Amino acid sequence: MTGTITLKLSDELKARIALAAQQTGKTAHAFMVEALELQTELAEGRSAFVTDALLARDEVARYGLVVDADEVFDYLKARAEGKAAPKPDPSSI
């Protein structure tokens, strides 16, 4: 299902959109729909990131366990190179 929405755009922005759309071989409408989809996905991603960060903060507060970032990076680098590496151990804060 699709709906109609009206956007009030400055003449300058309309011209910029028309030019950008033309350069990408799209209609202005298709260009704007794509831009809105991309911005919505970015906003949803930021929201999910913040939610995950808050959950992680709560988990650290609850259990008091953390893993040293340098140890994690060393572990991931070794694994990416196909080397065996011990997993970093969580420690209390």
Backbone bond lengths (Angstrom), bond angles and torsions (degrees), N, CA, C in turn:
res aa  C-N    CA-C-N  psi(-1)  N-CA   C-N-CA  omega(-1)  CA-C   N-CA-C  phi
1 M - - - 1.442 - - 1.536 108.45 -
2 T 1.281 116.71 136.61 1.455 120.83 177.21 1.513 109.58 -121.24
3 G 1.295 115.18 155.25 1.452 121.25 178.60 1.512 109.28 -130.41
4 T 1.289 114.95 170.16 1.454 120.85 179.52 1.511 109.13 -109.28
5 I 1.316 115.42 140.42 1.456 121.45 177.20 1.522 107.43 -135.80
6 T 1.291 116.42 148.07 1.458 120.72 178.75 1.517 108.57 -110.46
7 L 1.335 115.58 130.87 1.455 121.56 176.51 1.518 108.63 -115.91
8 K 1.294 116.43 134.26 1.456 120.92 175.13 1.524 107.42 -96.83
9 L 1.328 115.34 113.23 1.457 121.51 -176.91 1.520 109.28 -118.40
10 S 1.309 115.36 146.38 1.467 118.91 175.08 1.522 108.92 -66.86
11 D 1.304 116.11 156.68 1.464 120.62 178.00 1.527 110.35 -59.63
12 E 1.327 116.22 -37.91 1.469 120.39 179.65 1.526 110.81 -62.46
13 L 1.338 116.96 -45.61 1.463 119.75 -179.59 1.519 110.62 -66.57
14 K 1.322 117.57 -40.75 1.467 120.46 177.58 1.523 110.71 -57.37
15 A 1.326 116.14 -43.17 1.466 120.36 179.94 1.522 110.76 -65.72
16 R 1.325 116.88 -41.76 1.466 120.27 178.74 1.517 110.96 -62.97
17 I 1.328 116.48 -41.82 1.464 121.15 179.35 1.521 109.79 -64.66
18 A 1.322 116.88 -44.72 1.469 120.77 -179.98 1.524 110.88 -59.08
19 L 1.316 116.28 -44.29 1.469 120.47 -179.90 1.527 110.85 -66.53
20 A 1.314 117.06 -47.56 1.468 120.60 -179.76 1.527 110.70 -61.71
21 A 1.325 116.57 -41.76 1.466 120.39 179.59 1.523 110.23 -63.48
22 Q 1.321 116.36 -44.56 1.460 121.02 179.61 1.532 110.33 -60.70
23 Q 1.315 116.97 -42.65 1.467 121.32 -178.70 1.529 112.45 -66.11
24 T 1.318 116.66 -24.89 1.467 120.25 179.41 1.522 111.90 -99.46
25 G 1.323 116.46 3.12 1.458 120.56 177.96 1.512 113.94 73.11
26 K 1.315 116.28 27.39 1.463 121.44 -179.20 1.515 109.69 -119.27
27 T 1.313 115.02 161.55 1.458 118.85 170.65 1.520 107.65 -77.28
28 A 1.325 115.85 159.81 1.464 119.33 176.84 1.529 109.98 -58.88
29 H 1.322 116.76 -38.91 1.462 120.91 179.28 1.531 110.76 -61.25
30 A 1.341 116.83 -49.61 1.467 120.58 -179.63 1.525 110.72 -62.29
31 F 1.329 116.24 -38.94 1.461 121.07 178.83 1.528 110.59 -61.76
32 M 1.328 116.68 -45.47 1.472 120.05 -179.12 1.518 111.92 -68.63
33 V 1.344 117.39 -38.87 1.463 119.77 178.09 1.525 109.73 -62.40
34 E 1.336 116.39 -43.73 1.465 119.92 178.57 1.528 111.20 -62.90
35 A 1.329 116.48 -41.68 1.470 120.18 179.27 1.528 110.89 -62.71
36 L 1.316 116.74 -41.83 1.463 120.23 178.72 1.527 111.23 -66.29
37 E 1.325 117.06 -39.70 1.467 120.13 177.37 1.523 110.90 -62.45
38 L 1.334 116.48 -45.80 1.462 120.41 -179.68 1.517 111.90 -63.00
39 Q 1.314 117.44 -44.58 1.464 120.40 179.80 1.520 111.27 -65.74
40 T 1.332 116.88 -36.07 1.464 120.27 177.32 1.518 110.36 -65.31
41 E 1.341 117.44 -43.21 1.458 120.73 177.50 1.528 111.41 -62.40
42 L 1.335 117.32 -40.65 1.469 120.36 177.30 1.526 111.13 -62.45
43 A 1.324 116.58 -44.36 1.470 120.53 179.78 1.524 110.69 -63.47
44 E 1.328 116.70 -41.80 1.463 120.30 178.25 1.526 110.71 -64.59
45 G 1.328 116.59 -39.77 1.465 120.43 178.09 1.513 112.12 -64.18
46 R 1.344 116.48 -42.50 1.473 119.87 177.73 1.521 110.52 -62.98
47 S 1.324 116.17 -41.28 1.461 120.03 179.55 1.528 110.92 -62.96
48 A 1.329 116.98 -43.85 1.464 120.66 178.41 1.529 110.81 -64.06
49 F 1.336 116.98 -39.10 1.457 121.75 178.42 1.523 110.81 -61.39
50 V 1.330 116.49 -45.86 1.463 120.89 -179.91 1.522 109.96 -64.71
51 T 1.325 116.73 -42.12 1.471 120.24 178.48 1.523 110.46 -59.97
52 D 1.338 116.76 -46.15 1.468 120.41 178.65 1.525 111.54 -62.54
53 A 1.336 116.63 -40.63 1.468 120.43 179.87 1.526 110.81 -63.65
54 L 1.318 116.88 -42.35 1.465 120.20 179.44 1.524 111.09 -66.10
55 L 1.325 117.07 -38.87 1.466 119.88 176.42 1.524 110.90 -64.37
56 A 1.337 116.87 -40.70 1.465 120.68 178.15 1.522 110.63 -64.12
57 R 1.336 116.30 -41.44 1.468 119.86 178.37 1.523 110.26 -61.18
58 D 1.335 116.49 -42.95 1.467 120.54 178.91 1.523 111.20 -63.79
59 E 1.336 116.03 -38.02 1.465 119.58 179.28 1.523 111.11 -66.04
60 V 1.320 116.76 -41.50 1.472 120.09 177.70 1.522 109.64 -63.96
61 A 1.327 116.25 -42.36 1.466 119.75 179.57 1.530 110.90 -63.85
62 R 1.318 116.70 -36.77 1.462 120.85 -177.94 1.526 111.85 -73.95
63 Y 1.331 117.13 -45.61 1.458 120.33 -173.35 1.524 114.01 -103.19
64 G 1.318 117.07 -20.87 1.452 120.82 178.36 1.515 114.65 68.55
65 L 1.335 117.23 23.46 1.462 120.62 -179.00 1.529 110.63 -111.61
66 V 1.313 115.69 136.70 1.456 121.74 178.02 1.529 108.67 -138.61
67 V 1.332 115.53 163.98 1.459 121.42 176.28 1.521 107.01 -122.71
68 D 1.322 116.53 134.14 1.457 121.69 -179.98 1.531 109.57 -63.60
69 A 1.332 116.90 127.92 1.461 121.74 -176.85 1.521 112.22 -60.90
70 D 1.337 118.01 -39.54 1.466 120.41 179.53 1.531 111.10 -62.15
71 E 1.323 116.22 -37.97 1.464 120.04 177.77 1.526 110.84 -66.15
72 V 1.332 115.78 -39.14 1.466 120.04 177.87 1.520 110.08 -63.79
73 F 1.342 116.98 -46.74 1.464 120.79 -179.49 1.529 111.07 -61.84
74 D 1.332 117.29 -41.93 1.467 120.80 177.78 1.528 110.37 -62.07
75 Y 1.325 116.42 -42.65 1.462 121.62 179.11 1.529 110.28 -62.10
76 L 1.323 116.81 -48.78 1.459 120.69 -178.44 1.530 111.77 -64.66
77 K 1.319 116.90 -38.34 1.463 120.31 178.60 1.528 110.19 -64.24
78 A 1.315 116.80 -45.27 1.461 120.66 179.36 1.528 110.59 -61.69
79 R 1.309 117.20 -44.56 1.464 121.00 -179.59 1.519 111.02 -64.90
80 A 1.350 117.33 -38.76 1.461 121.14 178.56 1.524 111.22 -65.05
81 E 1.324 116.22 -29.18 1.468 121.86 177.90 1.520 111.93 -86.15
82 G 1.343 117.09 3.58 1.456 121.82 178.34 1.506 114.45 79.91
83 K 1.331 117.43 13.62 1.462 121.46 -179.17 1.529 110.13 -93.26
84 A 1.302 115.20 150.38 1.463 120.24 173.80 1.527 108.01 -75.24
85 A 1.296 116.09 140.49 1.467 120.02 179.92 1.522 108.59 -151.05
86 P 1.327 116.23 139.54 1.468 118.67 177.40 1.531 109.56 -72.22
87 K 1.326 115.04 141.50 1.473 118.74 176.85 1.521 109.11 -67.88
88 P 1.323 116.34 142.13 1.470 119.44 177.98 1.530 110.13 -63.93
89 D 1.317 116.00 141.83 1.459 120.77 179.50 1.525 109.82 -92.02
90 P 1.334 115.74 135.46 1.474 118.04 173.86 1.524 110.80 -66.41
91 S 1.299 115.51 147.38 1.465 119.72 176.16 1.514 109.09 -130.16
92 S 1.309 115.50 159.48 1.470 120.93 179.95 1.510 110.41 -76.28
93 I 1.331 114.64 148.68 1.468 118.81 176.93 1.499 109.50 -99.61
